[in-house]
Every structure is written in structure tokens, then in C-alpha cells.
Amino acid sequence: MNKLKHTVVLLLVWSCHVSCISQEKPNIIFLFSDDAGYADFGFHGSEVMKTPNLDKLSEEGVRFTQGYVTDATCGPSRAGLITGKYQQRFGYQEINVPGYMSENSKYLEDDMGLPLDQKTIADYLKELGYTNAMYGKWHLGNADRFHPLKRGFDEFYGFRGGARSYFGYKNFEGIHHDNKMERDFENFEEPDGYATDVFADKAVSFIERNKDNPFFIYLAFNAVHTPMEATQEDLDKFPNLKGKRKEVAAMTLALDRACGRVLDKLKELGLDDNTIIIFSNDNGGPTDKNASLNLPLSGTKSNHLEGGLRVPFLMKWPREIKGGAVYNYPVSTFDLLPTFYAAGGGDVADLKDIDGVNLMPYVNGLNKARPHEDLFWKKETRAVYRNNDWKLIRFADRPAELYDVSKDLTEENNLAAKHPERLKSMYKKLFEWELTLERPMWMLKQRFEKYDIDRMDRYRTPELVKKEMEQYTIKTRIKN
């Protein structure tokens, strides 16, 4: 009898323990790179780049083969992911770069930012009891009212703009104020070291100080965006490369090292089992700017071919996700908000104004359907509608094109002439979606449209991209 009582007590204790564990909110860390190429990671088959930490993350979690961003440029992409919706719905259609915008824009300079009526991931998680930190590149508005500490974050170290040096400035002559490094609010502190490493330092410190409470870290590296700057030590790791390809390889190595330091700290503190870790990138790599490589995808940053929109996308949550998984249906970075919210104990049904979905039921196989039957992208006249595996691309300077991306990943076999009725119906569906959007709050000068189209044409054929990449490899002669 006593043995039976003892067993019952143990079962009750175990049941309580399991219940308590199931109620623990997971920590959440979003590792976000900038302008990286789709092909420039070991987990995507690169034999040039050294990314052991991210490769391990891929092995321990799930790799999404069709991870998408909501735009092919930095600012709008970030606006979509942080609000969980198409940013065009609230007029954030165009990238915000002071000095490059049309004077007819509604807002210019520091006033170009995420509207204050839009809730962020951090806003939602704060309601669930999370402490939130943002490190790195913000690019969602320079004015004080758009500052991360006023958008749900409790701690910040980074810069408000879109690009800056990886090393500390000795003086600010000629430096736009949005590129000054800032601790919290208006405490300007230039980094004592390489920025990619410094951002990791800040994240590691935050984890140590908040290990006993649920936290969210948005670690938005500016790597591997221009300017092309790397440490000599990292450059020396790639003796067979030269030029920008050597520099981007060194910068990618630093990015991977920084991610690894964060992942190692989680394990050291025993937090890794119940921490959600996402790694992704803000848009396709701009091959002409940083020698990033998007193959086998065609296209680059700023255009609507797959190379501009499809990005590396990894997720790990040991408590809930089996390692080594691959997920093949399309997902989007605007799915992160509802995914994080649900994981933190929120009811997704309470999210009334978003386009993303909670990915967990799909990843775990509870829902066998596609997370999205339809996905859309738009920038001025140019736009894309993806319906299942069919992709319509509308251009500004040529007839629309139609592809089956499940069979034609490089988008070289235009099926518009073979399927005119599908083309017509998808064209109309795209227009119906556009009617639900707000007009852009600001626009680039019109001449930049040609720049984007010329860049697309230059990197449209994978064979030409491969040929261009040859210039960055040092060929050694084999002695007899």
C-alpha cells in the first residue's frame, strides 16, 4: 500500500513538473542578416563560405526551402516582418533612404518611418510579459518617435539608418545622424571593435542579465551589407579569393561567429532547449554591390525574381521541433509575429489585422496544408502574385511573365503564351489585391526604376552569374 502511495505521489509530482514546463514561455531570438546571398551558406551547399554555426543550427532545427521576405529591399522587408502584414497595406511600399526620394513624397528624411498606429512584434510580446531587446540595424525611421524604445523594445544598441561602417567613427564629419551608433536613446557610443562582434556582445550580455525571465532579442546585423569592411584576420581565412568576394566571405565568417556566440551562451546557461531561434535575411543578395551569390536562383536584391525574394530561413526550438527537418511549402517573414505570439501564450485569434500565420502547426505536421495559397509583392508598377506554385511577374517595361517555380526554379521558361487564361485570371487577382492597399507614403526618384530593372537583367541568367564570379577566384598553377 505504501509503495502504491509512493508511486501516486511521484506521478503527481511528475505531472505537476510537466505542466509547469509546458507553461513556461520560450525565449525568442531572431538572427537577421542583411543583403546575404541565398547560396552563401554551408547549409545551402556553399563550398566557399565558412558558416559552421549556422550549418549546425540548420541540422538541429528545420530548414525552410521556400522562405520569403515581404519585399526585395531592406526597409519595407523589415516593416512587413515586424508588423506581421503586407507593409503596402499601410503605405510602406518603398525603401526609405534620405536624399534619394522624390520631392513629391508625403514624407521625407527623418519622417519616413513605421507609422505609430502599427503594432510591432515587440509590442505584442511585451503584453505577454516579455523583455525585449533590439541590436543592430533598425531602418524603420530616424525620427525619435520611431525609435526602437518607443516601439516595444526595452533595450537598444545600434543605428537607426540603413548602412554604416563596421568600425567606430573617429569623428562625425559628413556622417548622417542616422548612422551614428546609439545605446538606448540618444546615448551615442561608437563601437570599440568590429560591429558584428559588438552586436553579439550586447546580445550575450542581455541573455545573461535576463536568463530568469522570458525575453525576445531582435539581432539585426548589418552584415553583409556594404560598405565592404572586414578584419584582416577574417580576410586571411580566404587566400583563394580576391576582391569583393573575399570581403563578403570574411564578413559572412564574422556573421556566423557572432551567431555562434549567441547560440553557445544559450547552451551554457541551459536555455537552448526552450528558446526559439530564427535565422533569416532581409532580401536577396545584391551581387553587383557585395559579390553575394543567389544561385540557383535568378535575380538579386531590388527585383522580383526568386533571387530577390527567397531567402535563407532556419528555425530551431528543441522542445517543440525535431532536428534535421526540411519544410518545402512557402512561408514568409510576416509569419514570425503570429508564430512568436502563439508560442508566448497569446491567442492568434486576437490578432485581427495581420497576414501571417502561426507556423508551428505546419512545421510539426499537425496541419498538412500550405500556410499560404497566395502571396503578393509590389513596388510601383512591378508586382508579383504567387498562387501555389504558379508565379506571375508584372513588369514596368515588358509583358507579364508566368512561371511554375516548382519545375523552373531559375525562371527561364516563361509559360505566359502557353497558359493565357491562367495569366489573365492571376493578373486580375493581383489587381484585386492592389485595390486593398494604401498609396505609398514616399517614393524613390523615378530614375531608380531603371537601375532596378537593369540589375535584374544583368543577373537573370545563372550561367552569366557563374562567369562573373570567376573574377574573384585566384587560380593557382599546378606544377609538374
Phi, psi and omega in degrees: 000315179298322179297321179296316179298319180297320179295318179298318179297315179299319179296321179294318179297315179298318180298318178296320180297315179296319180297317180296318179298317184293339181268351179294134176281135178286148167288156183226127177230123179250108178268119189232116177267174189227118176066024178282149178280146181301325185270359189267041177218144179302322182290349172252015172097004181293133175255006180255311182285149178248103183228058185297324182289318178287328175298320179293321176301319178297318181293329184268353182229219179239137177253125178268119182281342179232061175272131183238155169258167182273354176202159182269012176226164193302299188298305179300323178301316180291325179295322179292315183292323188280344178252349179074023183209170173295119183293339177294340180294335177241023170085010180264064186272331189245153175297148183248101181233107180308135178095345183251002191264155175293138180292346178277001179297149177295320178235147179222165175053231186293344182278356177276102183200174181296119183307143186290344179275001179263123178280144181256169173308316182296321177302312182295317182290328177299323178297336180267005177096015181274147167261131191240139178229144177232127179231137174109224187271121181271293174059032176237027177128135183268333183296153183304326183292341179265000187301144180308324180290349176253008180236030173103353181266146182261341183214144183212138165214118182168208179224150188280339187269206189252340181195144178199175178294152176276354179243156182295139176284138177282328173210166186256018179296123180078004181262122178297143186297336181285354179255007174282140178283138190225133173259124185052238187244112175064020170260095187275117183224111178290147184291140174263074185141186181284128190305318181301318178290322181295319178299321176295320177304314182296318180294318179298317178298318180297318179300316180297322183278345184235023187294341184264001181223153181296135181224158175232128176241123172256099185257091187260089178297149168272353175289132012246038179296153172298155006288150181282098183223130179217162176282154180297324180300317179287323177299322182294346179284354185230067184293340182268003179246162177214167176063212184295330180294322177295318181293317181291329176295317179294320179292324177292322176300316178296320177301312180297319179299317180296316177298319180298322180295321177294315180296321179294322179296322177299317180292320180301323182267002179072027183257351190293329184296325182241042174237127174277127178237125175244136169238131175206187185221152191281338178186178179294160180287137175274089188306323182289335183269316186232013178059026174288159187235126181253000183304147008277008181284146173270154176089179186212185170312144173081000173231170192261013168289168184302328180293345176265337189245330183269132189226161172302142185207108181238150176216134178226134174204085188309325182293336186235340187240130176286134182291157177077017183273155175230131180243128192252355176274153180295137172227167183226156177295341176285356173281346184293320182301305179295329177296312179295319182297315179294318180297328180279003177103002179279158177266115183300335178297340179281347180273095190273343191229046180232164179251344180282168178230157174290119185281342188302314179300330180283316180296321182276000176083006178288331177239114184275352182283173174284141174299328181219121170283326184234139172222146184228152173218149181203140172209106187054229181290328182290137181200164180222140170232120175252121176244108188053244182261001179267136182231118174262130175242122177257128184253168176269338189235013182197165180298156178296152180237156184226132182225149168259097188288347176287338181246347187220073185297329183273359177055053180248350183246087182290120185257013184301318182289333181276339182227064184297326181289320176296317178302315182295314182293322179290324178299317180292322180294322177298317180295322178300319177295317182299330180293345180270358188264161173270155174293150181298141179281338177205158182218148171291158173301144190302329184297339181287344175298319178294322178302314181295320181291319178297320178297319179299313182296324181296326184245031183277331183255117181306324181296324178290326177295316179300319180295320179294326181293338182299333183292344184263000182255132177275116181269123180260142178277138179268118180281139178282000000 
